């Protein structure tokens, strides 16, 4: 039995019953639906059916009845015949690699989207779908937290992923937009563990710098901290040097610092949403357990690994207990938690800002540089610099309707 393939494109005002009415016509003639897709922008519908129908009287009749049904429904119908060769070529594309590109910013411009999609085009990649992840923006009401994000699903072969990422990093720098690039694999759709650095990630400060200010050695400690986070000096040596400068500080100040920690914008929204969907969370920090445990209670974090201060007679001794939690230790803890929870490493996410976060960012299935130092941003696939911590949810593909919007 000879058959023909047609692509039916429907456009017009969206309304209930469109899909039902059109598929009912196809059903009457025994048509086989090979593909279907729909998009709505500002109540304007774009609906497509790719269908196979018996050649001859049936194919002529179904086209006529579909045109009449479209007229009845007040929409426009357009038919395109598809050759079997073109159809098979389209089918063969489904084996190609798939990737997700997420674009984020306070607002998105045509120039930003054009520049990103030009890179995709130059690499001979196809965009299969474009999805808006943030809610609609009012042009009248001022938004206290403006944010915009779209997700591009692309398909094709990428020979040099590092070069691809590098181009996006340059666009991000030039056009003030965040661009995240990930493989669209089974792990991306099943993330289960998110590990956070604490200082300058979950909180908008470096605790050791605040303690140093109270100890009267703020300038010295801050300079060492900055060098360590930039990767200019060894973290362990910098940690020991800074600890010694805190010697003699009263234990009483720790509580005051903890209750006044400036929690990063979007952190509560992110953690609440992750908990709602069954994620495990962890703080892996080169800071201190005292403050990590405070945040654990405040935010509902599952695990905390950090450095423990040695305190004697109510004062800091300038020493620490146990091993230093440096970059390599953070990566070890990430792996340890994943094994304990029965989670594949590909299902993990790590978020951090400093050079000592790079080992865990590169180990995790998805490493995210958050408002990070240049060295960190240049060595990971994904970075967030324009929005709050809850922007992590957009990289997971969540839409605003799935997110706990109360901060």
C-alpha positions as CSV (number, residue, x, y, z in Angstrom):
1,X,0.0,0.0,0.0
2,X,1.5,3.3,-1.1
3,X,1.5,6.1,1.4
4,X,2.2,9.8,1.5
5,X,3.6,12.0,4.3
6,X,2.4,15.5,5.0
7,X,3.4,18.3,7.5
8,X,0.3,20.2,8.7
9,X,1.1,23.6,10.2
10,X,-1.7,25.3,12.1
11,X,-1.5,29.0,13.2
12,X,-3.9,31.4,14.8
13,X,-5.8,32.2,18.0
14,X,-5.5,29.4,20.6
15,X,-8.7,28.0,21.9
16,X,-10.0,24.7,23.5
17,X,-10.8,21.8,21.1
18,X,-8.3,22.6,18.4
19,X,-6.1,19.5,18.8
20,X,-9.1,17.3,19.4
21,X,-11.0,18.5,16.3
22,X,-8.0,18.1,14.0
23,X,-6.9,14.7,15.2
24,X,-10.5,13.5,15.0
25,X,-10.3,14.2,11.2
26,X,-7.0,12.4,10.9
27,X,-8.5,9.5,12.9
28,X,-11.5,9.2,10.5
29,X,-9.0,8.5,7.6
30,X,-6.7,6.1,9.6
31,X,-3.8,8.5,9.5
32,X,-0.7,7.7,11.5
33,X,0.8,10.6,13.4
34,X,4.6,10.5,13.1
35,X,5.3,13.7,15.1
36,X,3.4,16.5,16.9
37,X,4.4,19.7,18.5
38,X,2.9,22.9,19.8
39,X,4.0,26.3,21.1
40,X,2.0,29.3,22.3
41,X,3.2,32.9,22.4
42,X,0.8,35.6,23.6
43,X,-2.2,33.3,23.0
44,X,-1.0,32.8,19.4
45,X,-0.8,29.1,18.5
46,X,1.7,27.3,16.4
47,X,0.8,23.6,16.1
48,X,2.3,21.0,13.8
49,X,1.4,17.5,12.8
50,X,3.6,15.2,10.7
51,X,1.3,12.4,9.5
52,X,1.3,9.4,7.1
53,X,-1.8,8.6,5.0
54,X,-2.8,6.1,2.3
55,X,-2.2,7.6,-1.2
56,X,-5.0,8.4,-3.5
57,X,-8.6,9.1,-2.5
58,X,-7.9,9.1,1.2
59,X,-5.0,11.6,1.1
60,X,-7.0,14.0,-1.1
61,X,-10.1,13.7,1.2
62,X,-8.2,14.2,4.5
63,X,-6.5,17.4,3.2
64,X,-9.9,18.8,2.2
65,X,-11.5,17.9,5.5
66,X,-8.6,19.3,7.5
67,X,-8.8,22.6,5.6
68,X,-12.6,22.8,6.3
69,X,-12.1,21.9,10.0
70,X,-9.4,24.6,10.3
71,X,-11.8,27.1,8.8
72,X,-14.5,26.1,11.3
73,X,-12.0,26.6,14.1
74,X,-10.9,30.0,12.9
75,X,-7.2,29.1,12.3
76,X,-5.0,28.9,9.2
77,X,-3.8,25.5,7.8
78,X,-0.8,25.0,5.6
79,X,0.3,21.6,4.1
80,X,3.8,20.6,3.0
81,X,4.4,17.2,1.4
82,X,7.5,15.4,2.8
83,X,9.4,12.9,0.7
84,X,10.3,9.5,2.3
85,X,14.0,10.4,1.8
86,X,13.7,13.6,3.8
87,X,11.7,11.8,6.5
88,X,14.3,9.1,6.9
89,X,17.1,11.8,7.1
90,X,15.1,13.5,9.9
91,X,14.7,10.2,11.7
92,X,18.4,9.5,11.5
93,X,19.1,12.8,13.4
94,X,17.6,11.4,16.6
95,X,20.8,9.4,17.3
96,X,22.9,12.6,17.4
97,X,24.2,14.1,20.7
98,X,21.9,16.4,22.5
99,X,22.9,19.5,24.6
100,X,21.1,22.1,26.7
101,X,22.1,25.8,26.6
102,X,20.5,28.0,29.3
103,X,20.7,31.8,28.9
104,X,20.1,33.8,32.1
105,X,20.1,37.5,33.0
106,X,18.1,40.2,34.7
107,X,16.7,40.7,31.2
108,X,17.5,39.2,27.8
109,X,18.0,41.2,24.7
110,X,17.8,40.2,21.0
111,X,21.6,40.8,20.7
112,X,22.4,38.3,23.4
113,X,20.1,35.6,21.9
114,X,21.3,36.4,18.4
115,X,25.0,36.1,19.4
116,X,24.5,32.8,21.2
117,X,22.4,31.2,18.4
118,X,25.0,32.4,15.8
119,X,27.6,30.2,17.6
120,X,25.2,27.3,17.5
121,X,24.6,27.8,13.7
122,X,28.3,28.1,13.0
123,X,28.8,24.7,14.5
124,X,26.1,23.2,12.2
125,X,23.9,22.4,15.2
126,X,20.1,22.3,15.2
127,X,17.9,23.9,17.7
128,X,15.1,21.5,18.5
129,X,13.2,23.5,21.0
130,X,13.3,26.9,22.9
131,X,11.6,27.1,26.2
132,X,11.1,30.1,28.5
133,X,11.8,29.2,32.1
134,X,10.9,32.5,33.9
135,X,7.4,34.0,34.2
136,X,6.1,36.7,32.0
137,X,7.5,40.2,32.6
138,X,5.2,43.2,33.3
139,X,6.0,46.4,31.5
140,X,4.2,48.4,34.1
141,X,4.9,46.9,37.5
142,X,8.5,47.1,38.8
143,X,9.9,43.7,39.7
144,X,11.9,43.6,42.9
145,X,14.0,40.7,41.5
146,X,14.1,40.9,37.7
147,X,15.2,37.7,36.0
148,X,14.9,36.1,32.6
149,X,15.9,32.7,31.4
150,X,15.4,30.6,28.3
151,X,16.5,27.1,27.5
152,X,17.7,25.9,24.1
153,X,17.6,22.2,23.3
154,X,20.2,21.5,20.5
155,X,21.3,18.5,18.6
156,X,24.5,17.6,16.7
157,X,28.1,16.7,16.9
158,X,30.5,18.9,18.9
159,X,34.1,18.1,18.2
160,X,35.7,20.6,20.6
161,X,33.5,21.2,23.7
162,X,36.2,23.4,25.3
163,X,36.2,25.8,22.4
164,X,32.4,25.9,22.4
165,X,32.4,26.8,26.1
166,X,35.1,29.3,25.6
167,X,33.0,31.2,23.0
168,X,30.1,31.3,25.4
169,X,32.3,32.6,28.2
170,X,33.4,35.4,25.9
171,X,29.8,36.3,25.0
172,X,29.0,36.2,28.7
173,X,31.7,38.7,29.4
174,X,31.0,41.0,26.5
175,X,27.2,41.1,26.7
176,X,26.6,40.8,30.5
177,X,24.7,37.5,30.3
178,X,25.1,34.0,31.8
179,X,25.3,31.1,29.4
180,X,25.4,27.5,30.8
181,X,26.2,24.5,28.5
182,X,25.4,20.9,29.5
183,X,25.1,17.6,27.8
184,X,21.4,16.5,27.8
185,X,21.9,13.0,29.2
186,X,20.1,10.8,31.7
187,X,22.1,12.4,34.6
188,X,21.0,15.9,33.7
189,X,17.4,14.9,34.1
190,X,18.0,13.1,37.4
191,X,20.2,15.3,39.6
192,X,19.9,14.3,43.3
193,X,22.7,16.0,45.3
194,X,23.8,19.7,45.4
195,X,26.9,20.6,47.3
196,X,27.7,24.3,48.2
197,X,30.7,26.2,49.2
198,X,29.7,28.4,52.1
199,X,31.6,31.7,52.2
200,X,30.8,34.0,49.2
201,X,28.4,31.4,47.9
202,X,25.7,30.5,50.4
203,X,26.5,33.6,52.3
204,X,27.7,37.0,51.0
205,X,30.8,37.3,53.1
206,X,34.0,35.5,54.1
207,X,33.5,34.6,57.8
208,X,37.2,34.5,58.5
209,X,37.5,38.1,57.3
210,X,34.7,39.2,59.6
211,X,36.4,37.4,62.6
212,X,39.6,39.1,61.6
213,X,38.0,42.5,61.7
214,X,36.8,41.8,65.3
215,X,40.3,40.6,66.2
216,X,41.9,43.8,64.8
217,X,43.7,42.0,62.0
218,X,41.2,42.6,59.2
219,X,43.5,44.0,56.5
220,X,46.1,41.2,56.9
221,X,43.6,38.4,56.8
222,X,41.5,39.8,54.0
223,X,44.6,40.1,51.7
224,X,45.5,36.5,52.4
225,X,41.9,35.3,51.8
226,X,41.8,37.1,48.4
227,X,45.0,35.6,47.3
228,X,43.9,32.1,48.3
229,X,40.5,32.4,46.5
230,X,42.2,33.7,43.4
231,X,44.5,30.7,43.5
232,X,47.6,32.8,43.9
233,X,48.8,31.0,47.1
234,X,48.3,27.5,48.6
235,X,45.0,27.3,50.4
236,X,46.4,25.2,53.3
237,X,49.3,27.6,54.0
238,X,46.9,30.6,53.8
239,X,44.5,28.9,56.2
240,X,47.2,28.3,58.8
241,X,48.5,31.8,58.5
242,X,45.0,33.3,59.0
243,X,44.2,31.0,61.9
244,X,47.3,32.2,63.8
245,X,46.2,35.8,63.3
246,X,42.9,35.0,65.1
247,X,44.6,33.7,68.2
248,X,43.0,35.1,71.4
249,X,39.7,36.1,69.8
250,X,36.8,35.5,72.3
251,X,34.4,32.7,71.6
252,X,31.5,35.0,72.4
253,X,31.8,36.8,69.1
254,X,31.1,33.6,67.1
255,X,27.4,33.6,67.9
256,X,27.0,37.3,67.0
257,X,28.7,36.8,63.7
258,X,26.5,33.6,63.0
259,X,23.1,35.3,63.6
260,X,24.1,38.2,61.3
261,X,25.4,36.1,58.4
262,X,24.1,37.7,55.1
263,X,22.5,34.8,53.4
264,X,22.8,35.0,49.6
265,X,19.8,36.2,47.6
266,X,17.8,33.3,46.3
267,X,19.5,30.7,48.7
268,X,16.4,30.1,50.7
269,X,14.3,29.8,47.6
270,X,16.8,27.3,46.1
271,X,17.1,25.1,49.2
272,X,13.3,25.1,49.8
273,X,12.7,24.0,46.2
274,X,15.4,21.3,46.2
275,X,14.0,19.9,49.5
276,X,10.5,19.9,48.0
277,X,11.8,17.7,45.1
278,X,13.8,15.3,47.2
279,X,17.3,16.5,46.6
280,X,20.1,16.0,49.2
281,X,22.1,19.1,50.0
282,X,25.6,19.7,51.6
283,X,27.9,22.5,52.7
284,X,31.5,21.7,51.8
285,X,33.5,24.6,53.1
286,X,37.0,25.8,53.8
287,X,35.4,27.9,56.5
288,X,34.2,26.7,59.9
289,X,31.8,24.1,61.2
290,X,30.4,26.6,63.8
291,X,28.9,28.7,61.0
292,X,28.1,25.7,58.8
293,X,26.0,24.1,61.4
294,X,24.2,27.4,62.0
295,X,23.3,27.6,58.3
296,X,22.4,23.9,58.4
297,X,19.6,24.6,60.9
298,X,18.6,27.9,59.3
299,X,18.3,26.5,55.8
300,X,17.7,22.7,56.3
301,X,21.0,21.4,54.8
302,X,21.6,17.7,55.1
303,X,25.4,17.5,55.4
304,X,28.1,19.9,56.7
305,X,31.9,19.4,56.3
306,X,34.2,22.3,57.2
307,X,37.1,23.2,59.5
308,X,36.7,23.0,63.3
309,X,38.1,25.8,65.4
310,X,40.1,24.9,68.5
311,X,38.8,26.8,71.5
312,X,40.3,26.8,75.0
313,X,39.3,28.9,78.0
314,X,36.7,30.7,75.9
315,X,39.3,31.9,73.3
316,X,40.4,30.8,69.9
317,X,43.9,29.2,70.1
318,X,44.8,30.0,66.5
319,X,44.7,26.2,65.8
320,X,42.2,23.9,64.3
321,X,41.0,20.3,64.9
322,X,41.3,17.5,62.4
323,X,42.3,17.8,58.7
324,X,42.0,21.1,56.8
325,X,39.1,21.1,54.4
326,X,40.9,22.2,51.2
327,X,39.9,21.8,47.6
328,X,40.8,18.2,47.3
329,X,39.0,17.4,50.6
330,X,35.9,19.0,49.3
331,X,35.9,16.8,46.2
332,X,36.5,13.7,48.5
333,X,33.5,14.7,50.7
334,X,31.3,15.1,47.6
335,X,32.2,11.7,46.4
336,X,31.7,10.2,49.9
337,X,28.2,11.7,50.3
338,X,27.2,10.5,46.8
339,X,28.3,6.9,47.6
340,X,26.5,7.0,51.0
341,X,23.3,8.2,49.3
342,X,23.6,5.7,46.4
343,X,23.9,8.6,43.9
344,X,26.0,8.4,40.7
345,X,28.6,11.2,40.5
346,X,26.9,12.3,37.2
347,X,23.8,13.2,39.3
348,X,25.7,15.6,41.5
349,X,26.0,19.4,41.4
350,X,28.7,21.6,43.0
351,X,28.4,25.4,43.4
352,X,31.3,27.6,44.5
353,X,33.3,30.8,43.8
354,X,36.9,30.2,44.7
355,X,40.0,28.4,43.4
356,X,39.7,25.8,46.2
357,X,36.3,24.9,44.8
358,X,37.6,23.8,41.4
359,X,38.3,20.1,42.3
360,X,34.6,19.6,43.4
361,X,33.3,21.7,40.5
362,X,35.1,19.6,38.0
363,X,34.3,16.3,39.7
364,X,30.5,16.9,39.9
365,X,28.2,16.1,37.1
366,X,27.4,19.8,36.9
367,X,29.9,22.4,38.3
368,X,28.6,25.9,38.6
369,X,30.9,28.9,39.3
370,X,28.7,31.4,41.3
371,X,29.8,35.1,41.1
372,X,33.2,33.5,40.9
373,X,36.8,34.6,40.5
374,X,38.0,34.7,36.8
375,X,40.2,31.6,37.2
376,X,37.2,29.7,38.4
377,X,34.8,30.9,35.7
378,X,37.3,30.0,33.0
379,X,37.7,26.4,34.2
380,X,34.0,25.3,34.4
381,X,31.3,24.8,31.9
382,X,28.6,26.8,33.7
383,X,28.6,30.1,35.6
384,X,26.1,32.4,37.2
385,X,27.1,36.0,37.7
386,X,23.9,38.0,37.0
387,X,21.3,36.5,39.3
388,X,20.9,35.0,42.8
389,X,21.6,31.5,43.9
390,X,18.1,30.3,42.9
391,X,19.2,30.6,39.2
392,X,20.7,27.1,39.7
393,X,17.1,25.9,39.3
394,X,17.0,27.2,35.8
395,X,20.1,25.2,34.9
396,X,18.1,22.1,36.1
397,X,15.3,23.0,33.7
398,X,12.8,24.2,36.3
399,X,10.2,26.8,35.3
400,X,9.1,29.5,37.8
401,X,5.8,27.6,38.3
402,X,7.8,24.8,39.9
403,X,9.9,27.0,42.2
404,X,9.0,28.1,45.7
405,X,9.0,31.9,44.9
406,X,8.8,33.0,48.6
407,X,12.3,33.9,49.7
